[in-house]
């Protein structure tokens, strides 16, 4: 059986370590990227089952352009419904979370969130993954 894969693009290294542990406990192989170009490349060519990213990865303030770009690249490959199940955005601003969720159409969690939220997202991402 092929292990599911998760891609992380997070500013906060402590949070990234914690989410990596949760992903690994759920049976995922985890890849982390530290720049927007690498994130774009993985969105274009990767084979992840789940993507967890800061909405404004490598950007500032309430700019969801990085999340919108990743969403668009994934949507081209997988379709809208699948991307909405496999992409989770994270932000420290609850108002920005709601606005982005409505605007971009992805799942968003505002900090602080529960690790159970990440576990549930990962479980749903696997359930909704097409068979490989």
C-alpha positions in Angstrom: 0.0 0.0 0.0 1.3 3.5 -0.9 1.5 5.9 2.0 -0.4 9.1 1.6 1.6 12.3 1.2 1.3 15.7 2.8 2.9 18.9 1.8 3.5 21.7 4.3 4.2 25.3 3.6 4.3 27.1 7.0 6.0 30.1 8.4 6.2 29.0 12.0 8.8 26.2 12.4 7.5 25.1 15.8 4.0 24.8 14.3 5.4 23.0 11.3 7.1 20.4 13.5 3.9 19.8 15.4 1.8 19.4 12.3 4.5 17.1 10.8 4.2 14.9 13.9 0.4 14.8 13.5 0.7 13.9 9.8 3.2 11.2 10.5 1.0 9.8 13.3 -1.8 9.6 10.7 0.5 7.6 8.4 1.6 10.4 6.0 4.9 11.0 4.4 5.6 14.7 4.8 7.4 17.1 2.6 8.0 20.7 3.8 8.8 23.6 1.5 10.4 26.8 2.6 9.8 29.1 -0.4 7.0 30.0 -2.7 8.7 28.7 -5.8 9.0 25.2 -4.3 5.4 25.3 -3.2 4.2 26.3 -6.7 6.3 23.5 -8.3 4.8 20.9 -5.9 1.3 22.2 -6.6 2.0 21.8 -10.3 3.8 18.5 -10.3 3.5 16.8 -6.8 1.3 13.9 -5.9 0.3 14.9 -2.4 -3.0 13.9 -0.9 -3.1 16.9 1.5 -1.6 20.4 1.4 -1.4 22.5 4.6 -0.2 26.0 4.1 -0.2 29.5 5.6 -2.6 31.5 3.5 0.0 34.2 3.1 3.0 31.9 2.7 6.1 34.1 1.9 3.9 37.1 1.8 2.8 39.7 4.4 -0.5 40.6 6.2 -3.8 39.6 4.8 -2.6 38.6 1.3 -4.1 35.3 0.2 -2.4 35.4 -3.2 -0.1 32.4 -2.4 -3.2 30.3 -1.3 -5.1 31.4 -4.4 -2.2 30.5 -6.7 -1.8 27.0 -5.1 -5.6 26.5 -5.3 -5.6 27.4 -9.0 -2.7 25.0 -9.8 -4.3 22.2 -7.9 -7.7 22.8 -9.3 -6.3 22.5 -12.9 -5.0 19.1 -12.0 -7.7 17.7 -9.7 -10.9 19.7 -10.1 -12.6 22.1 -7.6 -14.2 19.5 -5.4 -11.0 17.6 -4.7 -9.0 20.7 -4.1 -11.5 21.9 -1.5 -10.9 18.6 0.3 -7.1 18.4 0.0 -6.0 22.0 0.7 -6.1 23.6 4.2 -5.1 27.2 4.8 -3.9 28.4 8.1 -3.9 32.0 9.4 -3.6 33.9 12.7 -6.5 36.2 11.7 -10.0 34.8 12.1 -11.6 37.5 10.0 -9.1 36.9 7.2 -9.8 33.2 7.6 -13.5 33.6 6.9 -12.9 36.1 4.0 -10.4 33.7 2.3 -12.6 30.7 2.9 -15.5 32.5 1.2 -13.3 34.1 -1.6 -11.0 31.2 -2.5 -13.3 28.3 -1.5 -10.8 26.3 0.6 -10.9 25.1 4.2 -9.2 27.5 6.6 -8.3 27.2 10.2 -7.5 30.3 12.3 -4.9 30.0 15.0 -5.1 28.7 17.7 -6.7 25.6 16.4 -6.9 22.1 17.9 -4.6 19.3 16.6 -7.8 17.3 16.2 -8.7 19.7 13.5 -5.6 18.7 11.5 -6.2 15.0 12.2 -9.8 15.3 10.9 -8.7 17.2 7.8 -6.1 14.5 7.0 -8.6 11.7 7.5 -11.0 13.4 5.1 -8.2 14.1 2.6 -7.5 10.4 2.5 -11.1 9.3 2.3 -11.7 11.6 -0.6 -8.4 10.8 -2.5 -8.8 9.0 -5.8 -7.4 5.4 -5.8 -3.8 5.3 -6.9 
